[in-house]
Amino acid sequence: MTKAELVYIALGLMFVFPGLMALWVGVRGSRWFFDSRSYNFLAKRLGWIGARITMVIVGLVLLAAAVLVIVDPMGIMKGA
């Protein structure tokens, strides 16, 4: 395995783990997440349902980015 492949694996994981967490928080509606200082503004500004929908969208976008890294549609890994 080359260094470039390891970088792509690490990059994919950097999108997968936060994406899964955001998706889980949005679907489950975890109070511990939305009550924290960092994300309390989402629930205050968008309401409870809006904050959950936002987190689901963020999670899906991050997972889509991970899929793009894995699929490599531009063929970047072929040159490495």
Contact map, one row per residue, 1 for C-alpha under 8 A:
11101100000000000000000000000000000000000000000000000000000000000000000000000000
11111100000000000000000000000000000000000000000000000000000000000000000000000000
11111110000000000000000000000000000000000000000000000000000000000000000000000000
01111111000000000000000000000000000000000000000000000000000000000000000000001001
11111111100000000000000000000000000000000000000000000000000000000000000000001000
11111111110000000000000000000000000000000000000000000000000000000000000000000000
00111111111000000000000000000000000000000000000000000000000000000000000000000000
00011111111100000000000000000000000000000000000000000000000000000000110000000000
00001111111110000000000000000000000000000000000000000000000000000000010000000000
00000111111111000000000000000000000000000000000000000000000000000000000000000000
00000011111111100000000000000000000000000000000000000000000000000100100000000000
00000001111111110000000000000000000000000000000000000000000000001110110000000000
00000000111111111000000000000000000000000000000000000000000000000100000000000000
00000000011111111100000000000000000000000000000000000000000000000100000000000000
00000000001111111110000000000000000000000000000000000000000001101100000000000000
00000000000111111111000000000000000000000000000000000000000001100100000000000000
00000000000011111111100000000000000000000000000000000000000000000000000000000000
00000000000001111111110000000000000000000000000000000000001001000000000000000000
00000000000000111111111000000000000000000000000000000000011111100000000000000000
00000000000000011111111100000000000000000000000000000000001000100000000000000000
00000000000000001111111110000000000000000000000000000000001000000000000000000000
00000000000000000111111111000000000000000000000000000011011000000000000000000000
00000000000000000011111111100000000000000000000000000011111100000000000000000000
00000000000000000001111111111000000000000000000000000001000000000000000000000000
00000000000000000000111111111100100000000000000000010011000000000000000000000000
00000000000000000000011111111100000000000000000000111111000000000000000000000000
00000000000000000000001111111000000000000000000000010001000000000000000000000000
00000000000000000000000111111100000000000000000000000000000000000000000000000000
00000000000000000000000111111110000000000000000000010000000000000000000000000000
00000000000000000000000011011111110000000000000000000000000000000000000000000000
00000000000000000000000000001111111000000000000000000000000000000000000000000000
00000000000000000000000000000111111100000000000000000000000000000000000000000000
00000000000000000000000010000111111100100000000000000000000000000000000000000000
00000000000000000000000000000111111100110110000000000000000000000000000000000000
00000000000000000000000000000011111110110000000000000000000000000000000000000000
00000000000000000000000000000001111111110000000000000000000000000000000000000000
00000000000000000000000000000000001111111000000000000000000000000000000000000000
00000000000000000000000000000000000111111000000000000000000000000000000000000000
00000000000000000000000000000000111111111110000000000000000000000000000000000000
00000000000000000000000000000000011111111111000000000000000000000000000000000000
00000000000000000000000000000000000011111111100000000000000000000000000000000000
00000000000000000000000000000000010000111111111001100000000000000000000000000000
00000000000000000000000000000000010000111111111101100000000000000000000000000000
00000000000000000000000000000000000000011111111100000000000000000000000000000000
00000000000000000000000000000000000000001111111000000000000000000000000000000000
00000000000000000000000000000000000000000111111111100000000000000000000000000000
00000000000000000000000000000000000000000111111111100000000000000000000000000000
00000000000000000000000000000000000000000011011111110000000000000000000000000000
00000000000000000000000000000000000000000000011111111000000000000000000000000000
00000000000000000000000000000000000000000110011111111100000000000000000000000000
00000000000000000000000001000000000000000110011111111110000000000000000000000000
00000000000000000000000011101000000000000000000111111111000000000000000000000000
00000000000000000000000001000000000000000000000011111111100000000000000000000000
00000000000000000000000001000000000000000000000001111111110000000000000000000000
00000000000000000000011011000000000000000000000000111111111000000000000000000000
00000000000000000000011111100000000000000000000000011111111100000000000000000000
00000000000000000000001000000000000000000000000000001111111110000000000000000000
00000000000000000010011000000000000000000000000000000111111111000000000000000000
00000000000000000111111000000000000000000000000000000011111111100000000000000000
00000000000000000010001000000000000000000000000000000001111111110000000000000000
00000000000000000010000000000000000000000000000000000000111111111000000000000000
00000000000000110110000000000000000000000000000000000000011111111100000000000000
00000000000000110011000000000000000000000000000000000000001111111110000000000000
00000000000000000000000000000000000000000000000000000000000111111111000000000000
00000000000100100000000000000000000000000000000000000000000011111111100000000000
00000000001111110000000000000000000000000000000000000000000001111111110000000000
00000000000100000000000000000000000000000000000000000000000000111111111000000000
00000000000000000000000000000000000000000000000000000000000000011111111110000000
00000001001100000000000000000000000000000000000000000000000000001111111100000000
00000001100100000000000000000000000000000000000000000000000000000111111100000000
00000000000000000000000000000000000000000000000000000000000000000011111110000000
00000000000000000000000000000000000000000000000000000000000000000001111111111000
00000000000000000000000000000000000000000000000000000000000000000001001111110000
00000000000000000000000000000000000000000000000000000000000000000000000111110000
00000000000000000000000000000000000000000000000000000000000000000000000111111110
00000000000000000000000000000000000000000000000000000000000000000000000111111111
00011000000000000000000000000000000000000000000000000000000000000000000100111111
00000000000000000000000000000000000000000000000000000000000000000000000000111111
00000000000000000000000000000000000000000000000000000000000000000000000000111111
00010000000000000000000000000000000000000000000000000000000000000000000000011111
